[in-house]
Amino acid sequence: MLKRVKFCVCMVVLNAGDLFKAIGMSSDSKKEIKNFYEALGAQGLANLLSPARHAAYVEFLKKVLPAQGTILDCACGYGRLTIPLAQAGYKLYGIDFSQKFIEKARAYGVQQNLSIPFLVGDMCELPFTEALFDVVICMWSSFSELLTVDDQVKALAQMGRVVKPSGFVLIDMPCPPDGEPLSDYERVNYALLGGHEHVAFIHDEQSLGELMRACGFTQFSFEYVDIGGIGRFIFRYIPK
Ligand SMILES: C[S@@+](CC[C@H](N)C(=O)[O-])C[C@H]1O[C@@H](n2cnc3c(N)ncnc32)[C@H](O)[C@@H]1O
């Protein structure tokens, strides 16, 4: 049951305090998102995606990821994609700010006889050295859970910092309606997911271009793809 709520949220003049008040959240949006996942749990998260859509995600990534190299699954959740990709032969690290999800991911990895470093951490402050990864992926709208432009810029800069200049960052987001530029009123999407209130920030090409400029990155591209019957907005950039 999705309800699009219209707020005046302009990328340039976004006032996070007012936004959070308007949508009934405290100004600590990350805490709210963490609480959402605490309440939802790993099973609740898994229930939100059909097996067919999950499989389509894995297939999509197998097509776009290089066979060699090290991949960071940023905001990896309970390892939904990290584990099947490692089983397919990719070398991965996973990071998520939910301790609970990371514990699940570690247990799931051990159960599958995989040795994947799973870390608890925030995508706005990645605890990795520069240029460590060949690719960074951030899938299933995880980036959309950063509700302030400040946090979005930090996360993009951090993902760009930890990926090699020869690599790329790939972010999977909800499609802006009809692929058209969003009005200022359509940036915030409120939904009830698994019975819990969830808020996501919707981007379009223009707003992502503004974030890239703020990070000083100039090489980026957009793609509208179908993953398991759902249109997705794929944003890719090189930290240059
Ligand atoms: C919809 S889930 C997607 C999980 C995983 N990427 C997948 O495709 O199954 C969003 C994830 O983003 C994580 N997340 C949200 N904000 C984060 C942040 N600032 N740093 C790290 N993880 C974050 C949540 O804990 C949650 O696991």
Ligand as a Chemical Component Dictionary entry (heavy atoms), coordinates in Angstrom:
data_LIG
# 
_chem_comp.id                   LIG 
_chem_comp.type                 NON-POLYMER 
_chem_comp.pdbx_formal_charge   0 
_chem_comp.three_letter_code    LIG 
# 
loop_
_chem_comp_atom.comp_id 
_chem_comp_atom.atom_id 
_chem_comp_atom.alt_atom_id 
_chem_comp_atom.type_symbol 
_chem_comp_atom.charge 
_chem_comp_atom.model_Cartn_x 
_chem_comp_atom.model_Cartn_y 
_chem_comp_atom.model_Cartn_z 
_chem_comp_atom.pdbx_ordinal 
LIG C1  C1  C 0  16.141 -2.412 1.400  1  
LIG S1  S1  S 1  17.507 -2.930 2.335  2  
LIG C2  C2  C 0  18.540 -3.545 1.029  3  
LIG C3  C3  C 0  19.591 -4.510 1.519  4  
LIG C4  C4  C 0  20.460 -5.105 0.433  5  
LIG N1  N1  N 0  21.186 -4.073 -0.292 6  
LIG C5  C5  C 0  19.621 -5.930 -0.523 7  
LIG O1  O1  O 0  19.607 -5.634 -1.722 8  
LIG O2  O2  O -1 19.029 -6.911 -0.059 9  
LIG C6  C6  C 0  18.311 -1.397 2.776  10 
LIG C7  C7  C 0  19.520 -1.612 3.653  11 
LIG O3  O3  O 0  20.225 -0.376 3.778  12 
LIG C8  C8  C 0  20.790 -0.344 5.082  13 
LIG N2  N2  N 0  21.152 1.053  5.350  14 
LIG C9  C9  C 0  20.335 2.146  5.330  15 
LIG N3  N3  N 0  21.035 3.256  5.607  16 
LIG C10 C10 C 0  22.321 2.870  5.805  17 
LIG C11 C11 C 0  23.529 3.565  6.115  18 
LIG N4  N4  N 0  23.538 4.894  6.306  19 
LIG N5  N5  N 0  24.675 2.852  6.200  20 
LIG C12 C12 C 0  24.673 1.513  6.043  21 
LIG N6  N6  N 0  23.557 0.793  5.777  22 
LIG C13 C13 C 0  22.392 1.463  5.638  23 
LIG C14 C14 C 0  19.695 -0.915 5.959  24 
LIG O4  O4  O 0  20.169 -1.352 7.210  25 
LIG C15 C15 C 0  19.196 -2.064 5.069  26 
LIG O5  O5  O 0  19.898 -3.243 5.329  27 
# 
loop_
_chem_comp_bond.comp_id 
_chem_comp_bond.atom_id_1 
_chem_comp_bond.atom_id_2 
_chem_comp_bond.value_order 
_chem_comp_bond.pdbx_ordinal 
LIG C1  S1  SING 1  
LIG S1  C2  SING 2  
LIG S1  C6  SING 3  
LIG C2  C3  SING 4  
LIG C3  C4  SING 5  
LIG C4  N1  SING 6  
LIG C4  C5  SING 7  
LIG C5  O1  DOUB 8  
LIG C5  O2  SING 9  
LIG C6  C7  SING 10 
LIG C7  O3  SING 11 
LIG C7  C15 SING 12 
LIG O3  C8  SING 13 
LIG C8  N2  SING 14 
LIG C8  C14 SING 15 
LIG N2  C9  SING 16 
LIG N2  C13 SING 17 
LIG C9  N3  DOUB 18 
LIG N3  C10 SING 19 
LIG C10 C11 SING 20 
LIG C10 C13 DOUB 21 
LIG C11 N4  SING 22 
LIG C11 N5  DOUB 23 
LIG N5  C12 SING 24 
LIG C12 N6  DOUB 25 
LIG N6  C13 SING 26 
LIG C14 O4  SING 27 
LIG C14 C15 SING 28 
LIG C15 O5  SING 29 
# 
